[in-house]
Amino acid sequence: MARDPNGVAAPVPPLARTPEEWAATLGPGGRPFHGRQIFKWVQARGVLEAERMTDLPKELRGSLAGLGMERTIAVAEERRSTDDTRKLLVRLADGATVETVLIPGVTGGKTDLPSPVLAREVDADAAAAVEDEEDSEPSDPDEPVRVTQCISTQVGCAMGCVFCASGVAGLKRHLGADEIVGQVLIGRSRLDPNERLRNVVYMGMGEPLHNYDATARSLRLLTHREGIGLSARRVTVSTSGLVPEIARLGVDFEGNIGLAISLHAADDETRTRLMPINKKYPLPVLMDALRAYPLPRRRRITIEYTLVAGRNDSNLEAKKVAKLLRGLPVKVNLIPMNPIAASTLEPPTMRGVLEFQQILCDAGYSCFIRKRRGDDVSAACGQLALLGAKPKVRVNRM
């Protein structure tokens, strides 16, 4: 629980309250059972305007109206890609902005490039959230289109990964659990009539485990059976490798929340150049944390590997990755780097990506190539950026 400088517990924001917390904070006209009703209105139905909560007493609705829940988060701009991926720029109550992405239609299919590899492309964000989704049968054409939402946890980012736009301006502040959950509530309201929210991935702006308390509370809210009600196996948290918090996540959620690791290199020297966090938590320490993570049966950790031309994309690097991950229950998502304005780094050729994948497949790993989604509206992996951040180009001499 957050506390002020005097050590006094800070009040929980309305969008972050559990039914029990609502019951304990009701104003005039409220009774304990109303806490559960309000929670359902807010979380399950996405209704933030008190006057629409028609089964509540008028006096209680009046007190709720003063909370201004609808001002927590609002869509400032929406950009729709040619592939129907949507990037929402959302404005928070203090004027700060973050981005969240709606990704429709997780499908599998062979690449159309000549290669000895029968390489299937999947949306790796979504596949990370759905264990073995890539092996499932195609969905019934009459069923709603499944949508994965990628959400943010910080305004900016402190991790400084060289291939990611989110950290260009550094970390401005953490998001509250209400602002994290608010992205999902507002994202659901923007779904097309034939779409259904299927998965949520914490892969947007910021490092989720750097903002652990708000991330954990938001996870409990998103998976609450009387709220949005997502299955824990449909939610994935991605981290650059904050080892103590990985252990904490495993204990707090008994391994049921999906875990994705941004790896991006198989030796400490290369990884530190790409990801400064590796100085604090080098690969041997990170691998020990992954071995200790309490995975349920038949679940795997997702390894995310951004391929950067001339840096970490050689066949030798692929063999090093295969050796590093040996014995771990993992699947690998290869992500050809998406260009960003703040870096001169570039993606490898698709032939090189396929060769990298073949080596990992031959080593016995399930390895998939991320299908580029939403890059025409800068909504692809690594392209979410802080509004107003100046993209001063970094010439990367690695």
DARAGI-V949762 format. One record per residue. N is the residue number from 0. PHI is phi in degrees with one decimal (NA if undefined). PSI is psi as a letter, one per 30 degrees, with the letter a starting at -180 (NA if undefined). BURIAL is I if it has 16 or more other C-alpha atoms within 10 Angstrom, else O. Layout:
N&PHI&PSI&BURIAL, N&PHI&PSI&BURIAL
This chain:
0&NA&k&O, 1&-68.3&k&O, 2&-132.2&l&O, 3&-81.2&l&O, 4&-57.1&f&O, 5&-91.0&g&O, 6&84.2&g&O, 7&-84.1&k&O, 8&-60.8&k&O, 9&-77.9&k&O, 10&-64.4&k&O, 11&-78.5&k&I, 12&-59.0&k&O, 13&-52.8&e&I, 14&-70.9&f&I, 15&-105.8&g&I, 16&-85.4&k&I, 17&-81.7&l&I, 18&-56.5&e&I, 19&-66.4&e&O, 20&-69.7&e&I, 21&-62.0&e&I, 22&-61.4&e&I, 23&-81.2&f&O, 24&-121.9&g&I, 25&-66.4&k&I, 26&-90.0&a&O, 27&-56.3&k&O, 28&85.5&g&O, 29&-95.7&k&I, 30&-125.9&l&O, 31&-52.1&e&O, 32&-68.0&f&O, 33&-67.8&f&I, 34&-58.8&e&I, 35&-68.9&e&I, 36&-63.5&e&I, 37&-62.9&e&I, 38&-57.5&e&I, 39&-66.3&e&I, 40&-59.7&e&I, 41&-73.8&e&I, 42&-83.7&e&I, 43&-77.2&e&I, 44&-102.2&f&O, 45&69.8&g&I, 46&-94.0&j&I, 47&-110.3&f&I, 48&-91.1&j&I, 49&-59.4&e&I, 50&-66.2&f&O, 51&-87.5&f&O, 52&-85.9&i&I, 53&-69.8&f&O, 54&-93.5&g&O, 55&-100.0&k&I, 56&-60.1&k&O, 57&-57.8&e&I, 58&-63.4&e&O, 59&-67.3&e&I, 60&-61.1&e&I, 61&-64.0&e&I, 62&-70.9&e&O, 63&-68.8&e&I, 64&-60.1&e&O, 65&-71.1&f&O, 66&-76.8&f&O, 67&62.4&h&O, 68&-58.0&e&I, 69&-67.5&f&O, 70&-90.9&f&O, 71&-60.5&e&I, 72&-155.8&k&I, 73&-147.3&l&I, 74&-79.4&j&I, 75&-90.4&e&O, 76&-160.7&k&O, 77&-126.8&k&I, 78&-120.8&k&I, 79&-108.3&k&I, 80&-78.2&l&I, 81&-64.9&f&O, 82&-96.6&g&O, 83&75.2&g&O, 84&-65.1&k&I, 85&-121.1&k&I, 86&-104.8&k&I, 87&-105.0&k&I, 88&-88.6&j&I, 89&-110.4&k&I, 90&-103.7&k&I, 91&-91.8&l&I, 92&-60.5&f&O, 93&-89.8&g&O, 94&93.9&f&O, 95&-67.2&l&O, 96&-129.5&k&I, 97&-138.1&l&I, 98&-122.7&k&I, 99&-135.9&l&I, 100&-128.5&k&I, 101&-103.3&k&I, 102&-119.8&j&I, 103&-87.1&l&I, 104&69.5&i&I, 105&-82.2&j&I, 106&-132.1&l&I, 107&-119.3&l&I, 108&176.6&l&O, 109&-74.4&k&O, 110&-70.3&l&I, 111&-100.4&g&O, 112&-99.5&k&O, 113&-65.8&k&O, 114&-169.6&k&O, 115&-70.0&f&O, 116&-88.8&k&I, 117&-81.8&i&O, 118&-91.2&j&I, 119&-88.2&k&I, 120&-97.9&k&I, 121&-131.5&l&I, 122&-75.9&j&I, 123&-70.7&f&I, 124&-58.0&e&I, 125&-71.3&e&I, 126&-63.2&e&I, 127&-63.4&e&I, 128&-86.0&f&I, 129&-121.5&j&I, 130&-59.0&k&I, 131&62.9&g&O, 132&-57.7&e&I, 133&-67.2&f&I, 134&-100.4&g&O, 135&-82.4&l&O, 136&-73.7&l&O, 137&-58.4&k&O, 138&-73.4&l&O, 139&-60.5&k&O, 140&-61.1&f&O, 141&-86.1&f&O, 142&-77.6&l&O, 143&-60.6&l&I, 144&-69.0&k&I, 145&-79.8&k&I, 146&-120.3&k&I, 147&-104.6&k&I, 148&-110.4&k&I, 149&-100.1&k&I, 150&-117.7&l&I, 151&-103.2&l&I, 152&-125.7&f&I, 153&-146.0&l&I, 154&-87.5&j&I, 155&82.4&a&I, 156&-161.2&k&I, 157&-97.9&f&I, 158&-76.4&e&I, 159&71.3&g&I, 160&-62.0&k&I, 161&-73.7&f&I, 162&-103.3&g&I, 163&-121.2&k&I, 164&-77.9&f&I, 165&-63.6&f&I, 166&-95.4&g&I, 167&-55.6&e&I, 168&-96.0&g&I, 169&77.3&a&I, 170&-86.3&k&I, 171&-93.6&e&O, 172&-169.6&l&O, 173&-77.4&l&I, 174&-88.3&k&I, 175&-78.3&l&I, 176&-58.7&e&I, 177&-65.2&e&I, 178&-75.9&f&I, 179&-71.3&e&I, 180&-65.0&e&I, 181&-57.8&e&I, 182&-62.8&e&I, 183&-71.7&e&I, 184&-60.8&e&I, 185&-75.2&e&I, 186&-64.8&e&I, 187&-60.5&e&I, 188&-69.9&f&O, 189&-100.7&g&O, 190&-70.5&k&I, 191&-70.0&l&O, 192&-57.1&f&O, 193&-94.9&g&O, 194&-113.1&l&I, 195&-139.2&k&I, 196&-68.5&k&I, 197&-110.4&e&I, 198&-138.7&l&I, 199&-127.6&k&I, 200&-122.2&k&I, 201&-86.1&i&I, 202&-133.9&g&I, 203&-88.6&b&I, 204&-69.1&k&I, 205&95.8&l&I, 206&-102.5&j&I, 207&-55.1&e&I, 208&-78.4&f&I, 209&-73.9&f&I, 210&-116.1&h&I, 211&-62.3&e&I, 212&-60.9&e&O, 213&-68.7&e&I, 214&-61.6&e&I, 215&-63.2&e&I, 216&-63.3&e&I, 217&-63.7&e&I, 218&-62.7&e&I, 219&-65.9&e&I, 220&-70.5&e&I, 221&-66.1&f&I, 222&-100.4&g&I, 223&-65.4&k&I, 224&-65.3&f&O, 225&-98.0&g&I, 226&-110.3&b&I, 227&-63.1&e&I, 228&72.4&h&O, 229&-68.1&k&I, 230&-68.1&k&I, 231&-58.1&e&I, 232&-75.0&f&I, 233&-98.5&g&I, 234&-123.0&k&I, 235&-128.3&k&I, 236&-107.4&k&I, 237&-102.1&k&I, 238&-137.5&k&I, 239&-79.6&f&I, 240&120.1&h&I, 241&-81.3&j&I, 242&-61.3&e&I, 243&-59.8&e&O, 244&-74.8&f&I, 245&-60.4&e&I, 246&-62.3&e&I, 247&-64.4&e&I, 248&-60.8&e&I, 249&-62.2&e&I, 250&-70.5&e&O, 251&-64.8&e&O, 252&-118.3&g&O, 253&53.2&h&O, 254&76.9&g&I, 255&-78.0&f&I, 256&-76.9&k&I, 257&-61.6&k&I, 258&-118.9&k&I, 259&-121.2&k&I, 260&-112.8&k&I, 261&-79.8&j&I, 262&-92.7&d&I, 263&70.6&f&I, 264&-167.6&l&I, 265&-114.1&g&I, 266&-137.3&l&I, 267&-64.4&e&I, 268&-63.0&e&O, 269&-67.2&e&O, 270&-65.2&e&I, 271&-65.0&e&I, 272&-66.4&e&I, 273&-82.8&e&I, 274&-136.8&j&I, 275&-57.4&f&I, 276&-60.9&f&I, 277&-66.0&f&I, 278&-62.0&e&O, 279&-82.8&e&O, 280&-127.1&i&I, 281&-66.0&l&I, 282&-55.7&e&I, 283&-58.8&e&O, 284&-69.1&e&O, 285&-63.9&e&I, 286&-63.0&e&I, 287&-62.5&e&O, 288&-64.9&e&I, 289&-69.9&e&I, 290&-65.0&f&O, 291&-88.5&f&O, 292&-65.7&k&I, 293&-80.9&i&I, 294&-71.5&k&I, 295&-65.9&l&O, 296&-57.8&k&O, 297&66.5&g&O, 298&-101.2&l&I, 299&-133.6&l&I, 300&-83.7&k&I, 301&-90.6&k&I, 302&-102.5&j&I, 303&-98.2&k&I, 304&-134.5&j&I, 305&-80.5&k&I, 306&-90.2&k&I, 307&-115.5&k&I, 308&-55.6&k&I, 309&75.3&g&O, 310&-114.7&e&I, 311&-145.9&g&I, 312&-114.6&g&I, 313&-78.3&l&I, 314&-62.1&e&I, 315&-62.4&e&O, 316&-62.7&e&I, 317&-60.9&e&I, 318&-65.4&e&O, 319&-66.8&e&O, 320&-62.9&e&I, 321&-58.4&e&I, 322&-69.3&e&O, 323&-62.0&e&I, 324&-88.9&f&I, 325&-56.0&k&O, 326&90.0&f&O, 327&-93.3&k&O, 328&-78.8&j&O, 329&-133.6&l&I, 330&-128.0&l&I, 331&-117.2&k&I, 332&-108.4&j&I, 333&-89.9&k&I, 334&-125.1&j&I, 335&-56.6&k&I, 336&-53.2&k&I, 337&-89.0&k&I, 338&-58.7&k&I, 339&-130.9&l&I, 340&-66.7&f&I, 341&-90.6&g&I, 342&-146.1&k&I, 343&-92.9&g&O, 344&-66.6&l&I, 345&-135.5&l&I, 346&-78.1&l&I, 347&-76.9&l&I, 348&-70.4&l&O, 349&-64.9&e&O, 350&-61.8&e&O, 351&-65.1&e&I, 352&-62.7&e&I, 353&-65.6&e&I, 354&-66.4&e&I, 355&-61.2&e&I, 356&-63.2&e&I, 357&-59.7&e&I, 358&-62.2&e&I, 359&-69.6&e&I, 360&-63.3&e&I, 361&-63.3&f&O, 362&-82.7&f&O, 363&100.0&g&O, 364&-94.3&k&I, 365&-77.7&j&O, 366&-135.1&k&I, 367&-129.4&l&I, 368&-101.3&k&I, 369&-67.8&k&I, 370&-76.3&k&I, 371&-67.4&k&I, 372&-126.4&k&I, 373&73.2&g&I, 374&-69.8&f&I, 375&-73.6&f&O, 376&-121.5&g&I, 377&54.2&h&I, 378&-111.2&g&I, 379&-79.6&l&I, 380&-55.6&k&I, 381&85.6&f&I, 382&-100.5&f&I, 383&-74.5&k&I, 384&-129.2&l&I, 385&-73.1&k&I, 386&-57.2&k&O, 387&91.8&f&O, 388&-69.4&k&O, 389&-80.7&k&O, 390&-79.2&i&O, 391&-64.5&k&O, 392&-69.8&k&O, 393&-98.4&j&O, 394&-84.8&j&O, 395&-88.4&j&O, 396&-108.6&i&O, 397&-94.1&NA&O
